[in-house]
């Protein structure tokens, strides 16, 4: 009886690990005017057609962020900067993908682009 419980727990543990094995990491730095943005800027990622946010993070003092996405493919990365959501289409893979981003102000409007 004890061995059955041990095997069941081991299988459950392996399932949890294998789920995270398919997750991809999206990370990078966010800058404006050549300098890192302030710490605490909210960054989130959502999958197309999904109402729920897949992951959220905040920037550190270097303007860096890290997000995990469980599925591969196209997602929308949103940076909440000065109270305004700035969006950029990104693609997640099994491997970690770096997205260094630049916040720009043109004609009084903020925009987000890849560096």
C-alpha positions as CSV (number, residue, x, y, z in Angstrom):
1,X,0.0,0.0,0.0
2,X,2.8,2.4,0.9
3,X,4.6,1.7,-2.4
4,X,1.5,2.5,-4.4
5,X,1.2,5.8,-2.6
6,X,4.9,6.5,-3.3
7,X,4.5,5.7,-7.0
8,X,1.4,7.9,-7.3
9,X,3.2,10.8,-5.6
10,X,6.2,10.4,-7.9
11,X,4.1,10.4,-11.0
12,X,2.3,13.5,-9.8
13,X,5.6,15.2,-9.2
14,X,6.9,14.2,-12.7
15,X,3.7,15.6,-14.3
16,X,4.2,19.0,-12.6
17,X,7.9,19.1,-13.7
18,X,7.0,18.1,-17.3
19,X,4.4,20.9,-17.5
20,X,7.1,23.5,-16.6
21,X,9.5,21.9,-19.0
22,X,7.3,23.1,-21.9
23,X,7.1,26.6,-20.6
24,X,9.1,29.3,-22.3
25,X,10.7,32.3,-20.7
26,X,10.4,35.8,-22.1
27,X,12.8,38.2,-20.6
28,X,14.7,41.5,-21.3
29,X,15.2,45.1,-20.4
30,X,13.0,48.1,-20.9
31,X,14.5,51.5,-21.6
32,X,13.5,55.1,-22.5
33,X,15.8,57.7,-23.8
34,X,18.7,55.3,-23.5
35,X,18.2,54.8,-19.7
36,X,16.4,51.9,-17.9
37,X,12.8,52.5,-16.8
38,X,12.2,52.8,-13.1
39,X,11.7,49.8,-10.9
40,X,8.1,48.6,-10.4
41,X,6.8,49.0,-14.0
42,X,4.1,46.3,-14.5
43,X,4.7,43.9,-17.4
44,X,2.2,41.2,-18.4
45,X,1.7,38.7,-21.1
46,X,-1.6,37.2,-22.5
47,X,-2.3,34.6,-25.1
48,X,-4.6,35.5,-28.0
49,X,-8.2,34.8,-27.3
50,X,-7.5,34.2,-23.6
51,X,-9.2,36.5,-21.1
52,X,-6.8,35.7,-18.3
53,X,-3.2,37.0,-18.1
54,X,-0.6,34.3,-18.5
55,X,2.0,35.9,-16.3
56,X,2.9,39.2,-14.7
57,X,6.1,40.8,-13.5
58,X,7.5,44.1,-12.4
59,X,10.8,45.7,-13.6
60,X,13.7,45.8,-11.2
61,X,16.1,48.8,-10.8
62,X,17.8,47.9,-14.1
63,X,14.5,47.9,-16.0
64,X,14.7,44.1,-16.4
65,X,11.7,41.7,-16.4
66,X,11.1,37.9,-16.6
67,X,7.8,36.2,-17.7
68,X,6.9,32.5,-18.1
69,X,4.6,31.4,-20.9
70,X,3.3,27.8,-20.9
71,X,2.4,27.5,-24.5
72,X,4.4,28.2,-27.6
73,X,3.3,30.8,-30.2
74,X,2.1,34.4,-30.4
75,X,1.3,36.4,-27.3
76,X,0.8,40.0,-26.4
77,X,3.2,41.6,-24.0
78,X,1.8,44.7,-22.2
79,X,3.9,47.3,-20.4
80,X,1.9,49.6,-18.1
81,X,3.9,52.8,-18.4
82,X,2.7,56.2,-17.0
83,X,-0.7,54.6,-16.5
84,X,-1.0,53.7,-20.2
85,X,-0.9,50.1,-21.6
86,X,1.7,49.7,-24.3
87,X,1.4,46.5,-26.3
88,X,3.7,44.5,-28.5
89,X,3.2,41.1,-30.2
90,X,5.8,38.6,-29.1
91,X,6.5,34.9,-29.8
92,X,7.3,32.3,-27.1
93,X,9.4,29.2,-27.7
94,X,10.5,26.3,-25.5
95,X,13.8,28.1,-25.1
96,X,14.1,31.5,-23.4
97,X,13.6,34.5,-25.7
98,X,15.0,37.9,-25.1
99,X,12.9,41.0,-25.8
100,X,14.8,44.2,-25.1
101,X,12.2,47.0,-25.4
102,X,12.2,50.7,-25.9
103,X,9.5,53.1,-24.8
104,X,9.3,56.1,-27.2
105,X,7.4,59.3,-27.2
106,X,6.4,60.6,-30.7
107,X,4.0,63.4,-31.2
108,X,3.0,63.2,-27.5
109,X,2.1,59.5,-27.8
110,X,3.9,56.7,-26.1
111,X,4.8,53.6,-28.1
112,X,6.7,50.3,-27.5
113,X,9.1,48.7,-29.9
114,X,11.8,46.0,-29.8
115,X,15.3,47.3,-29.6
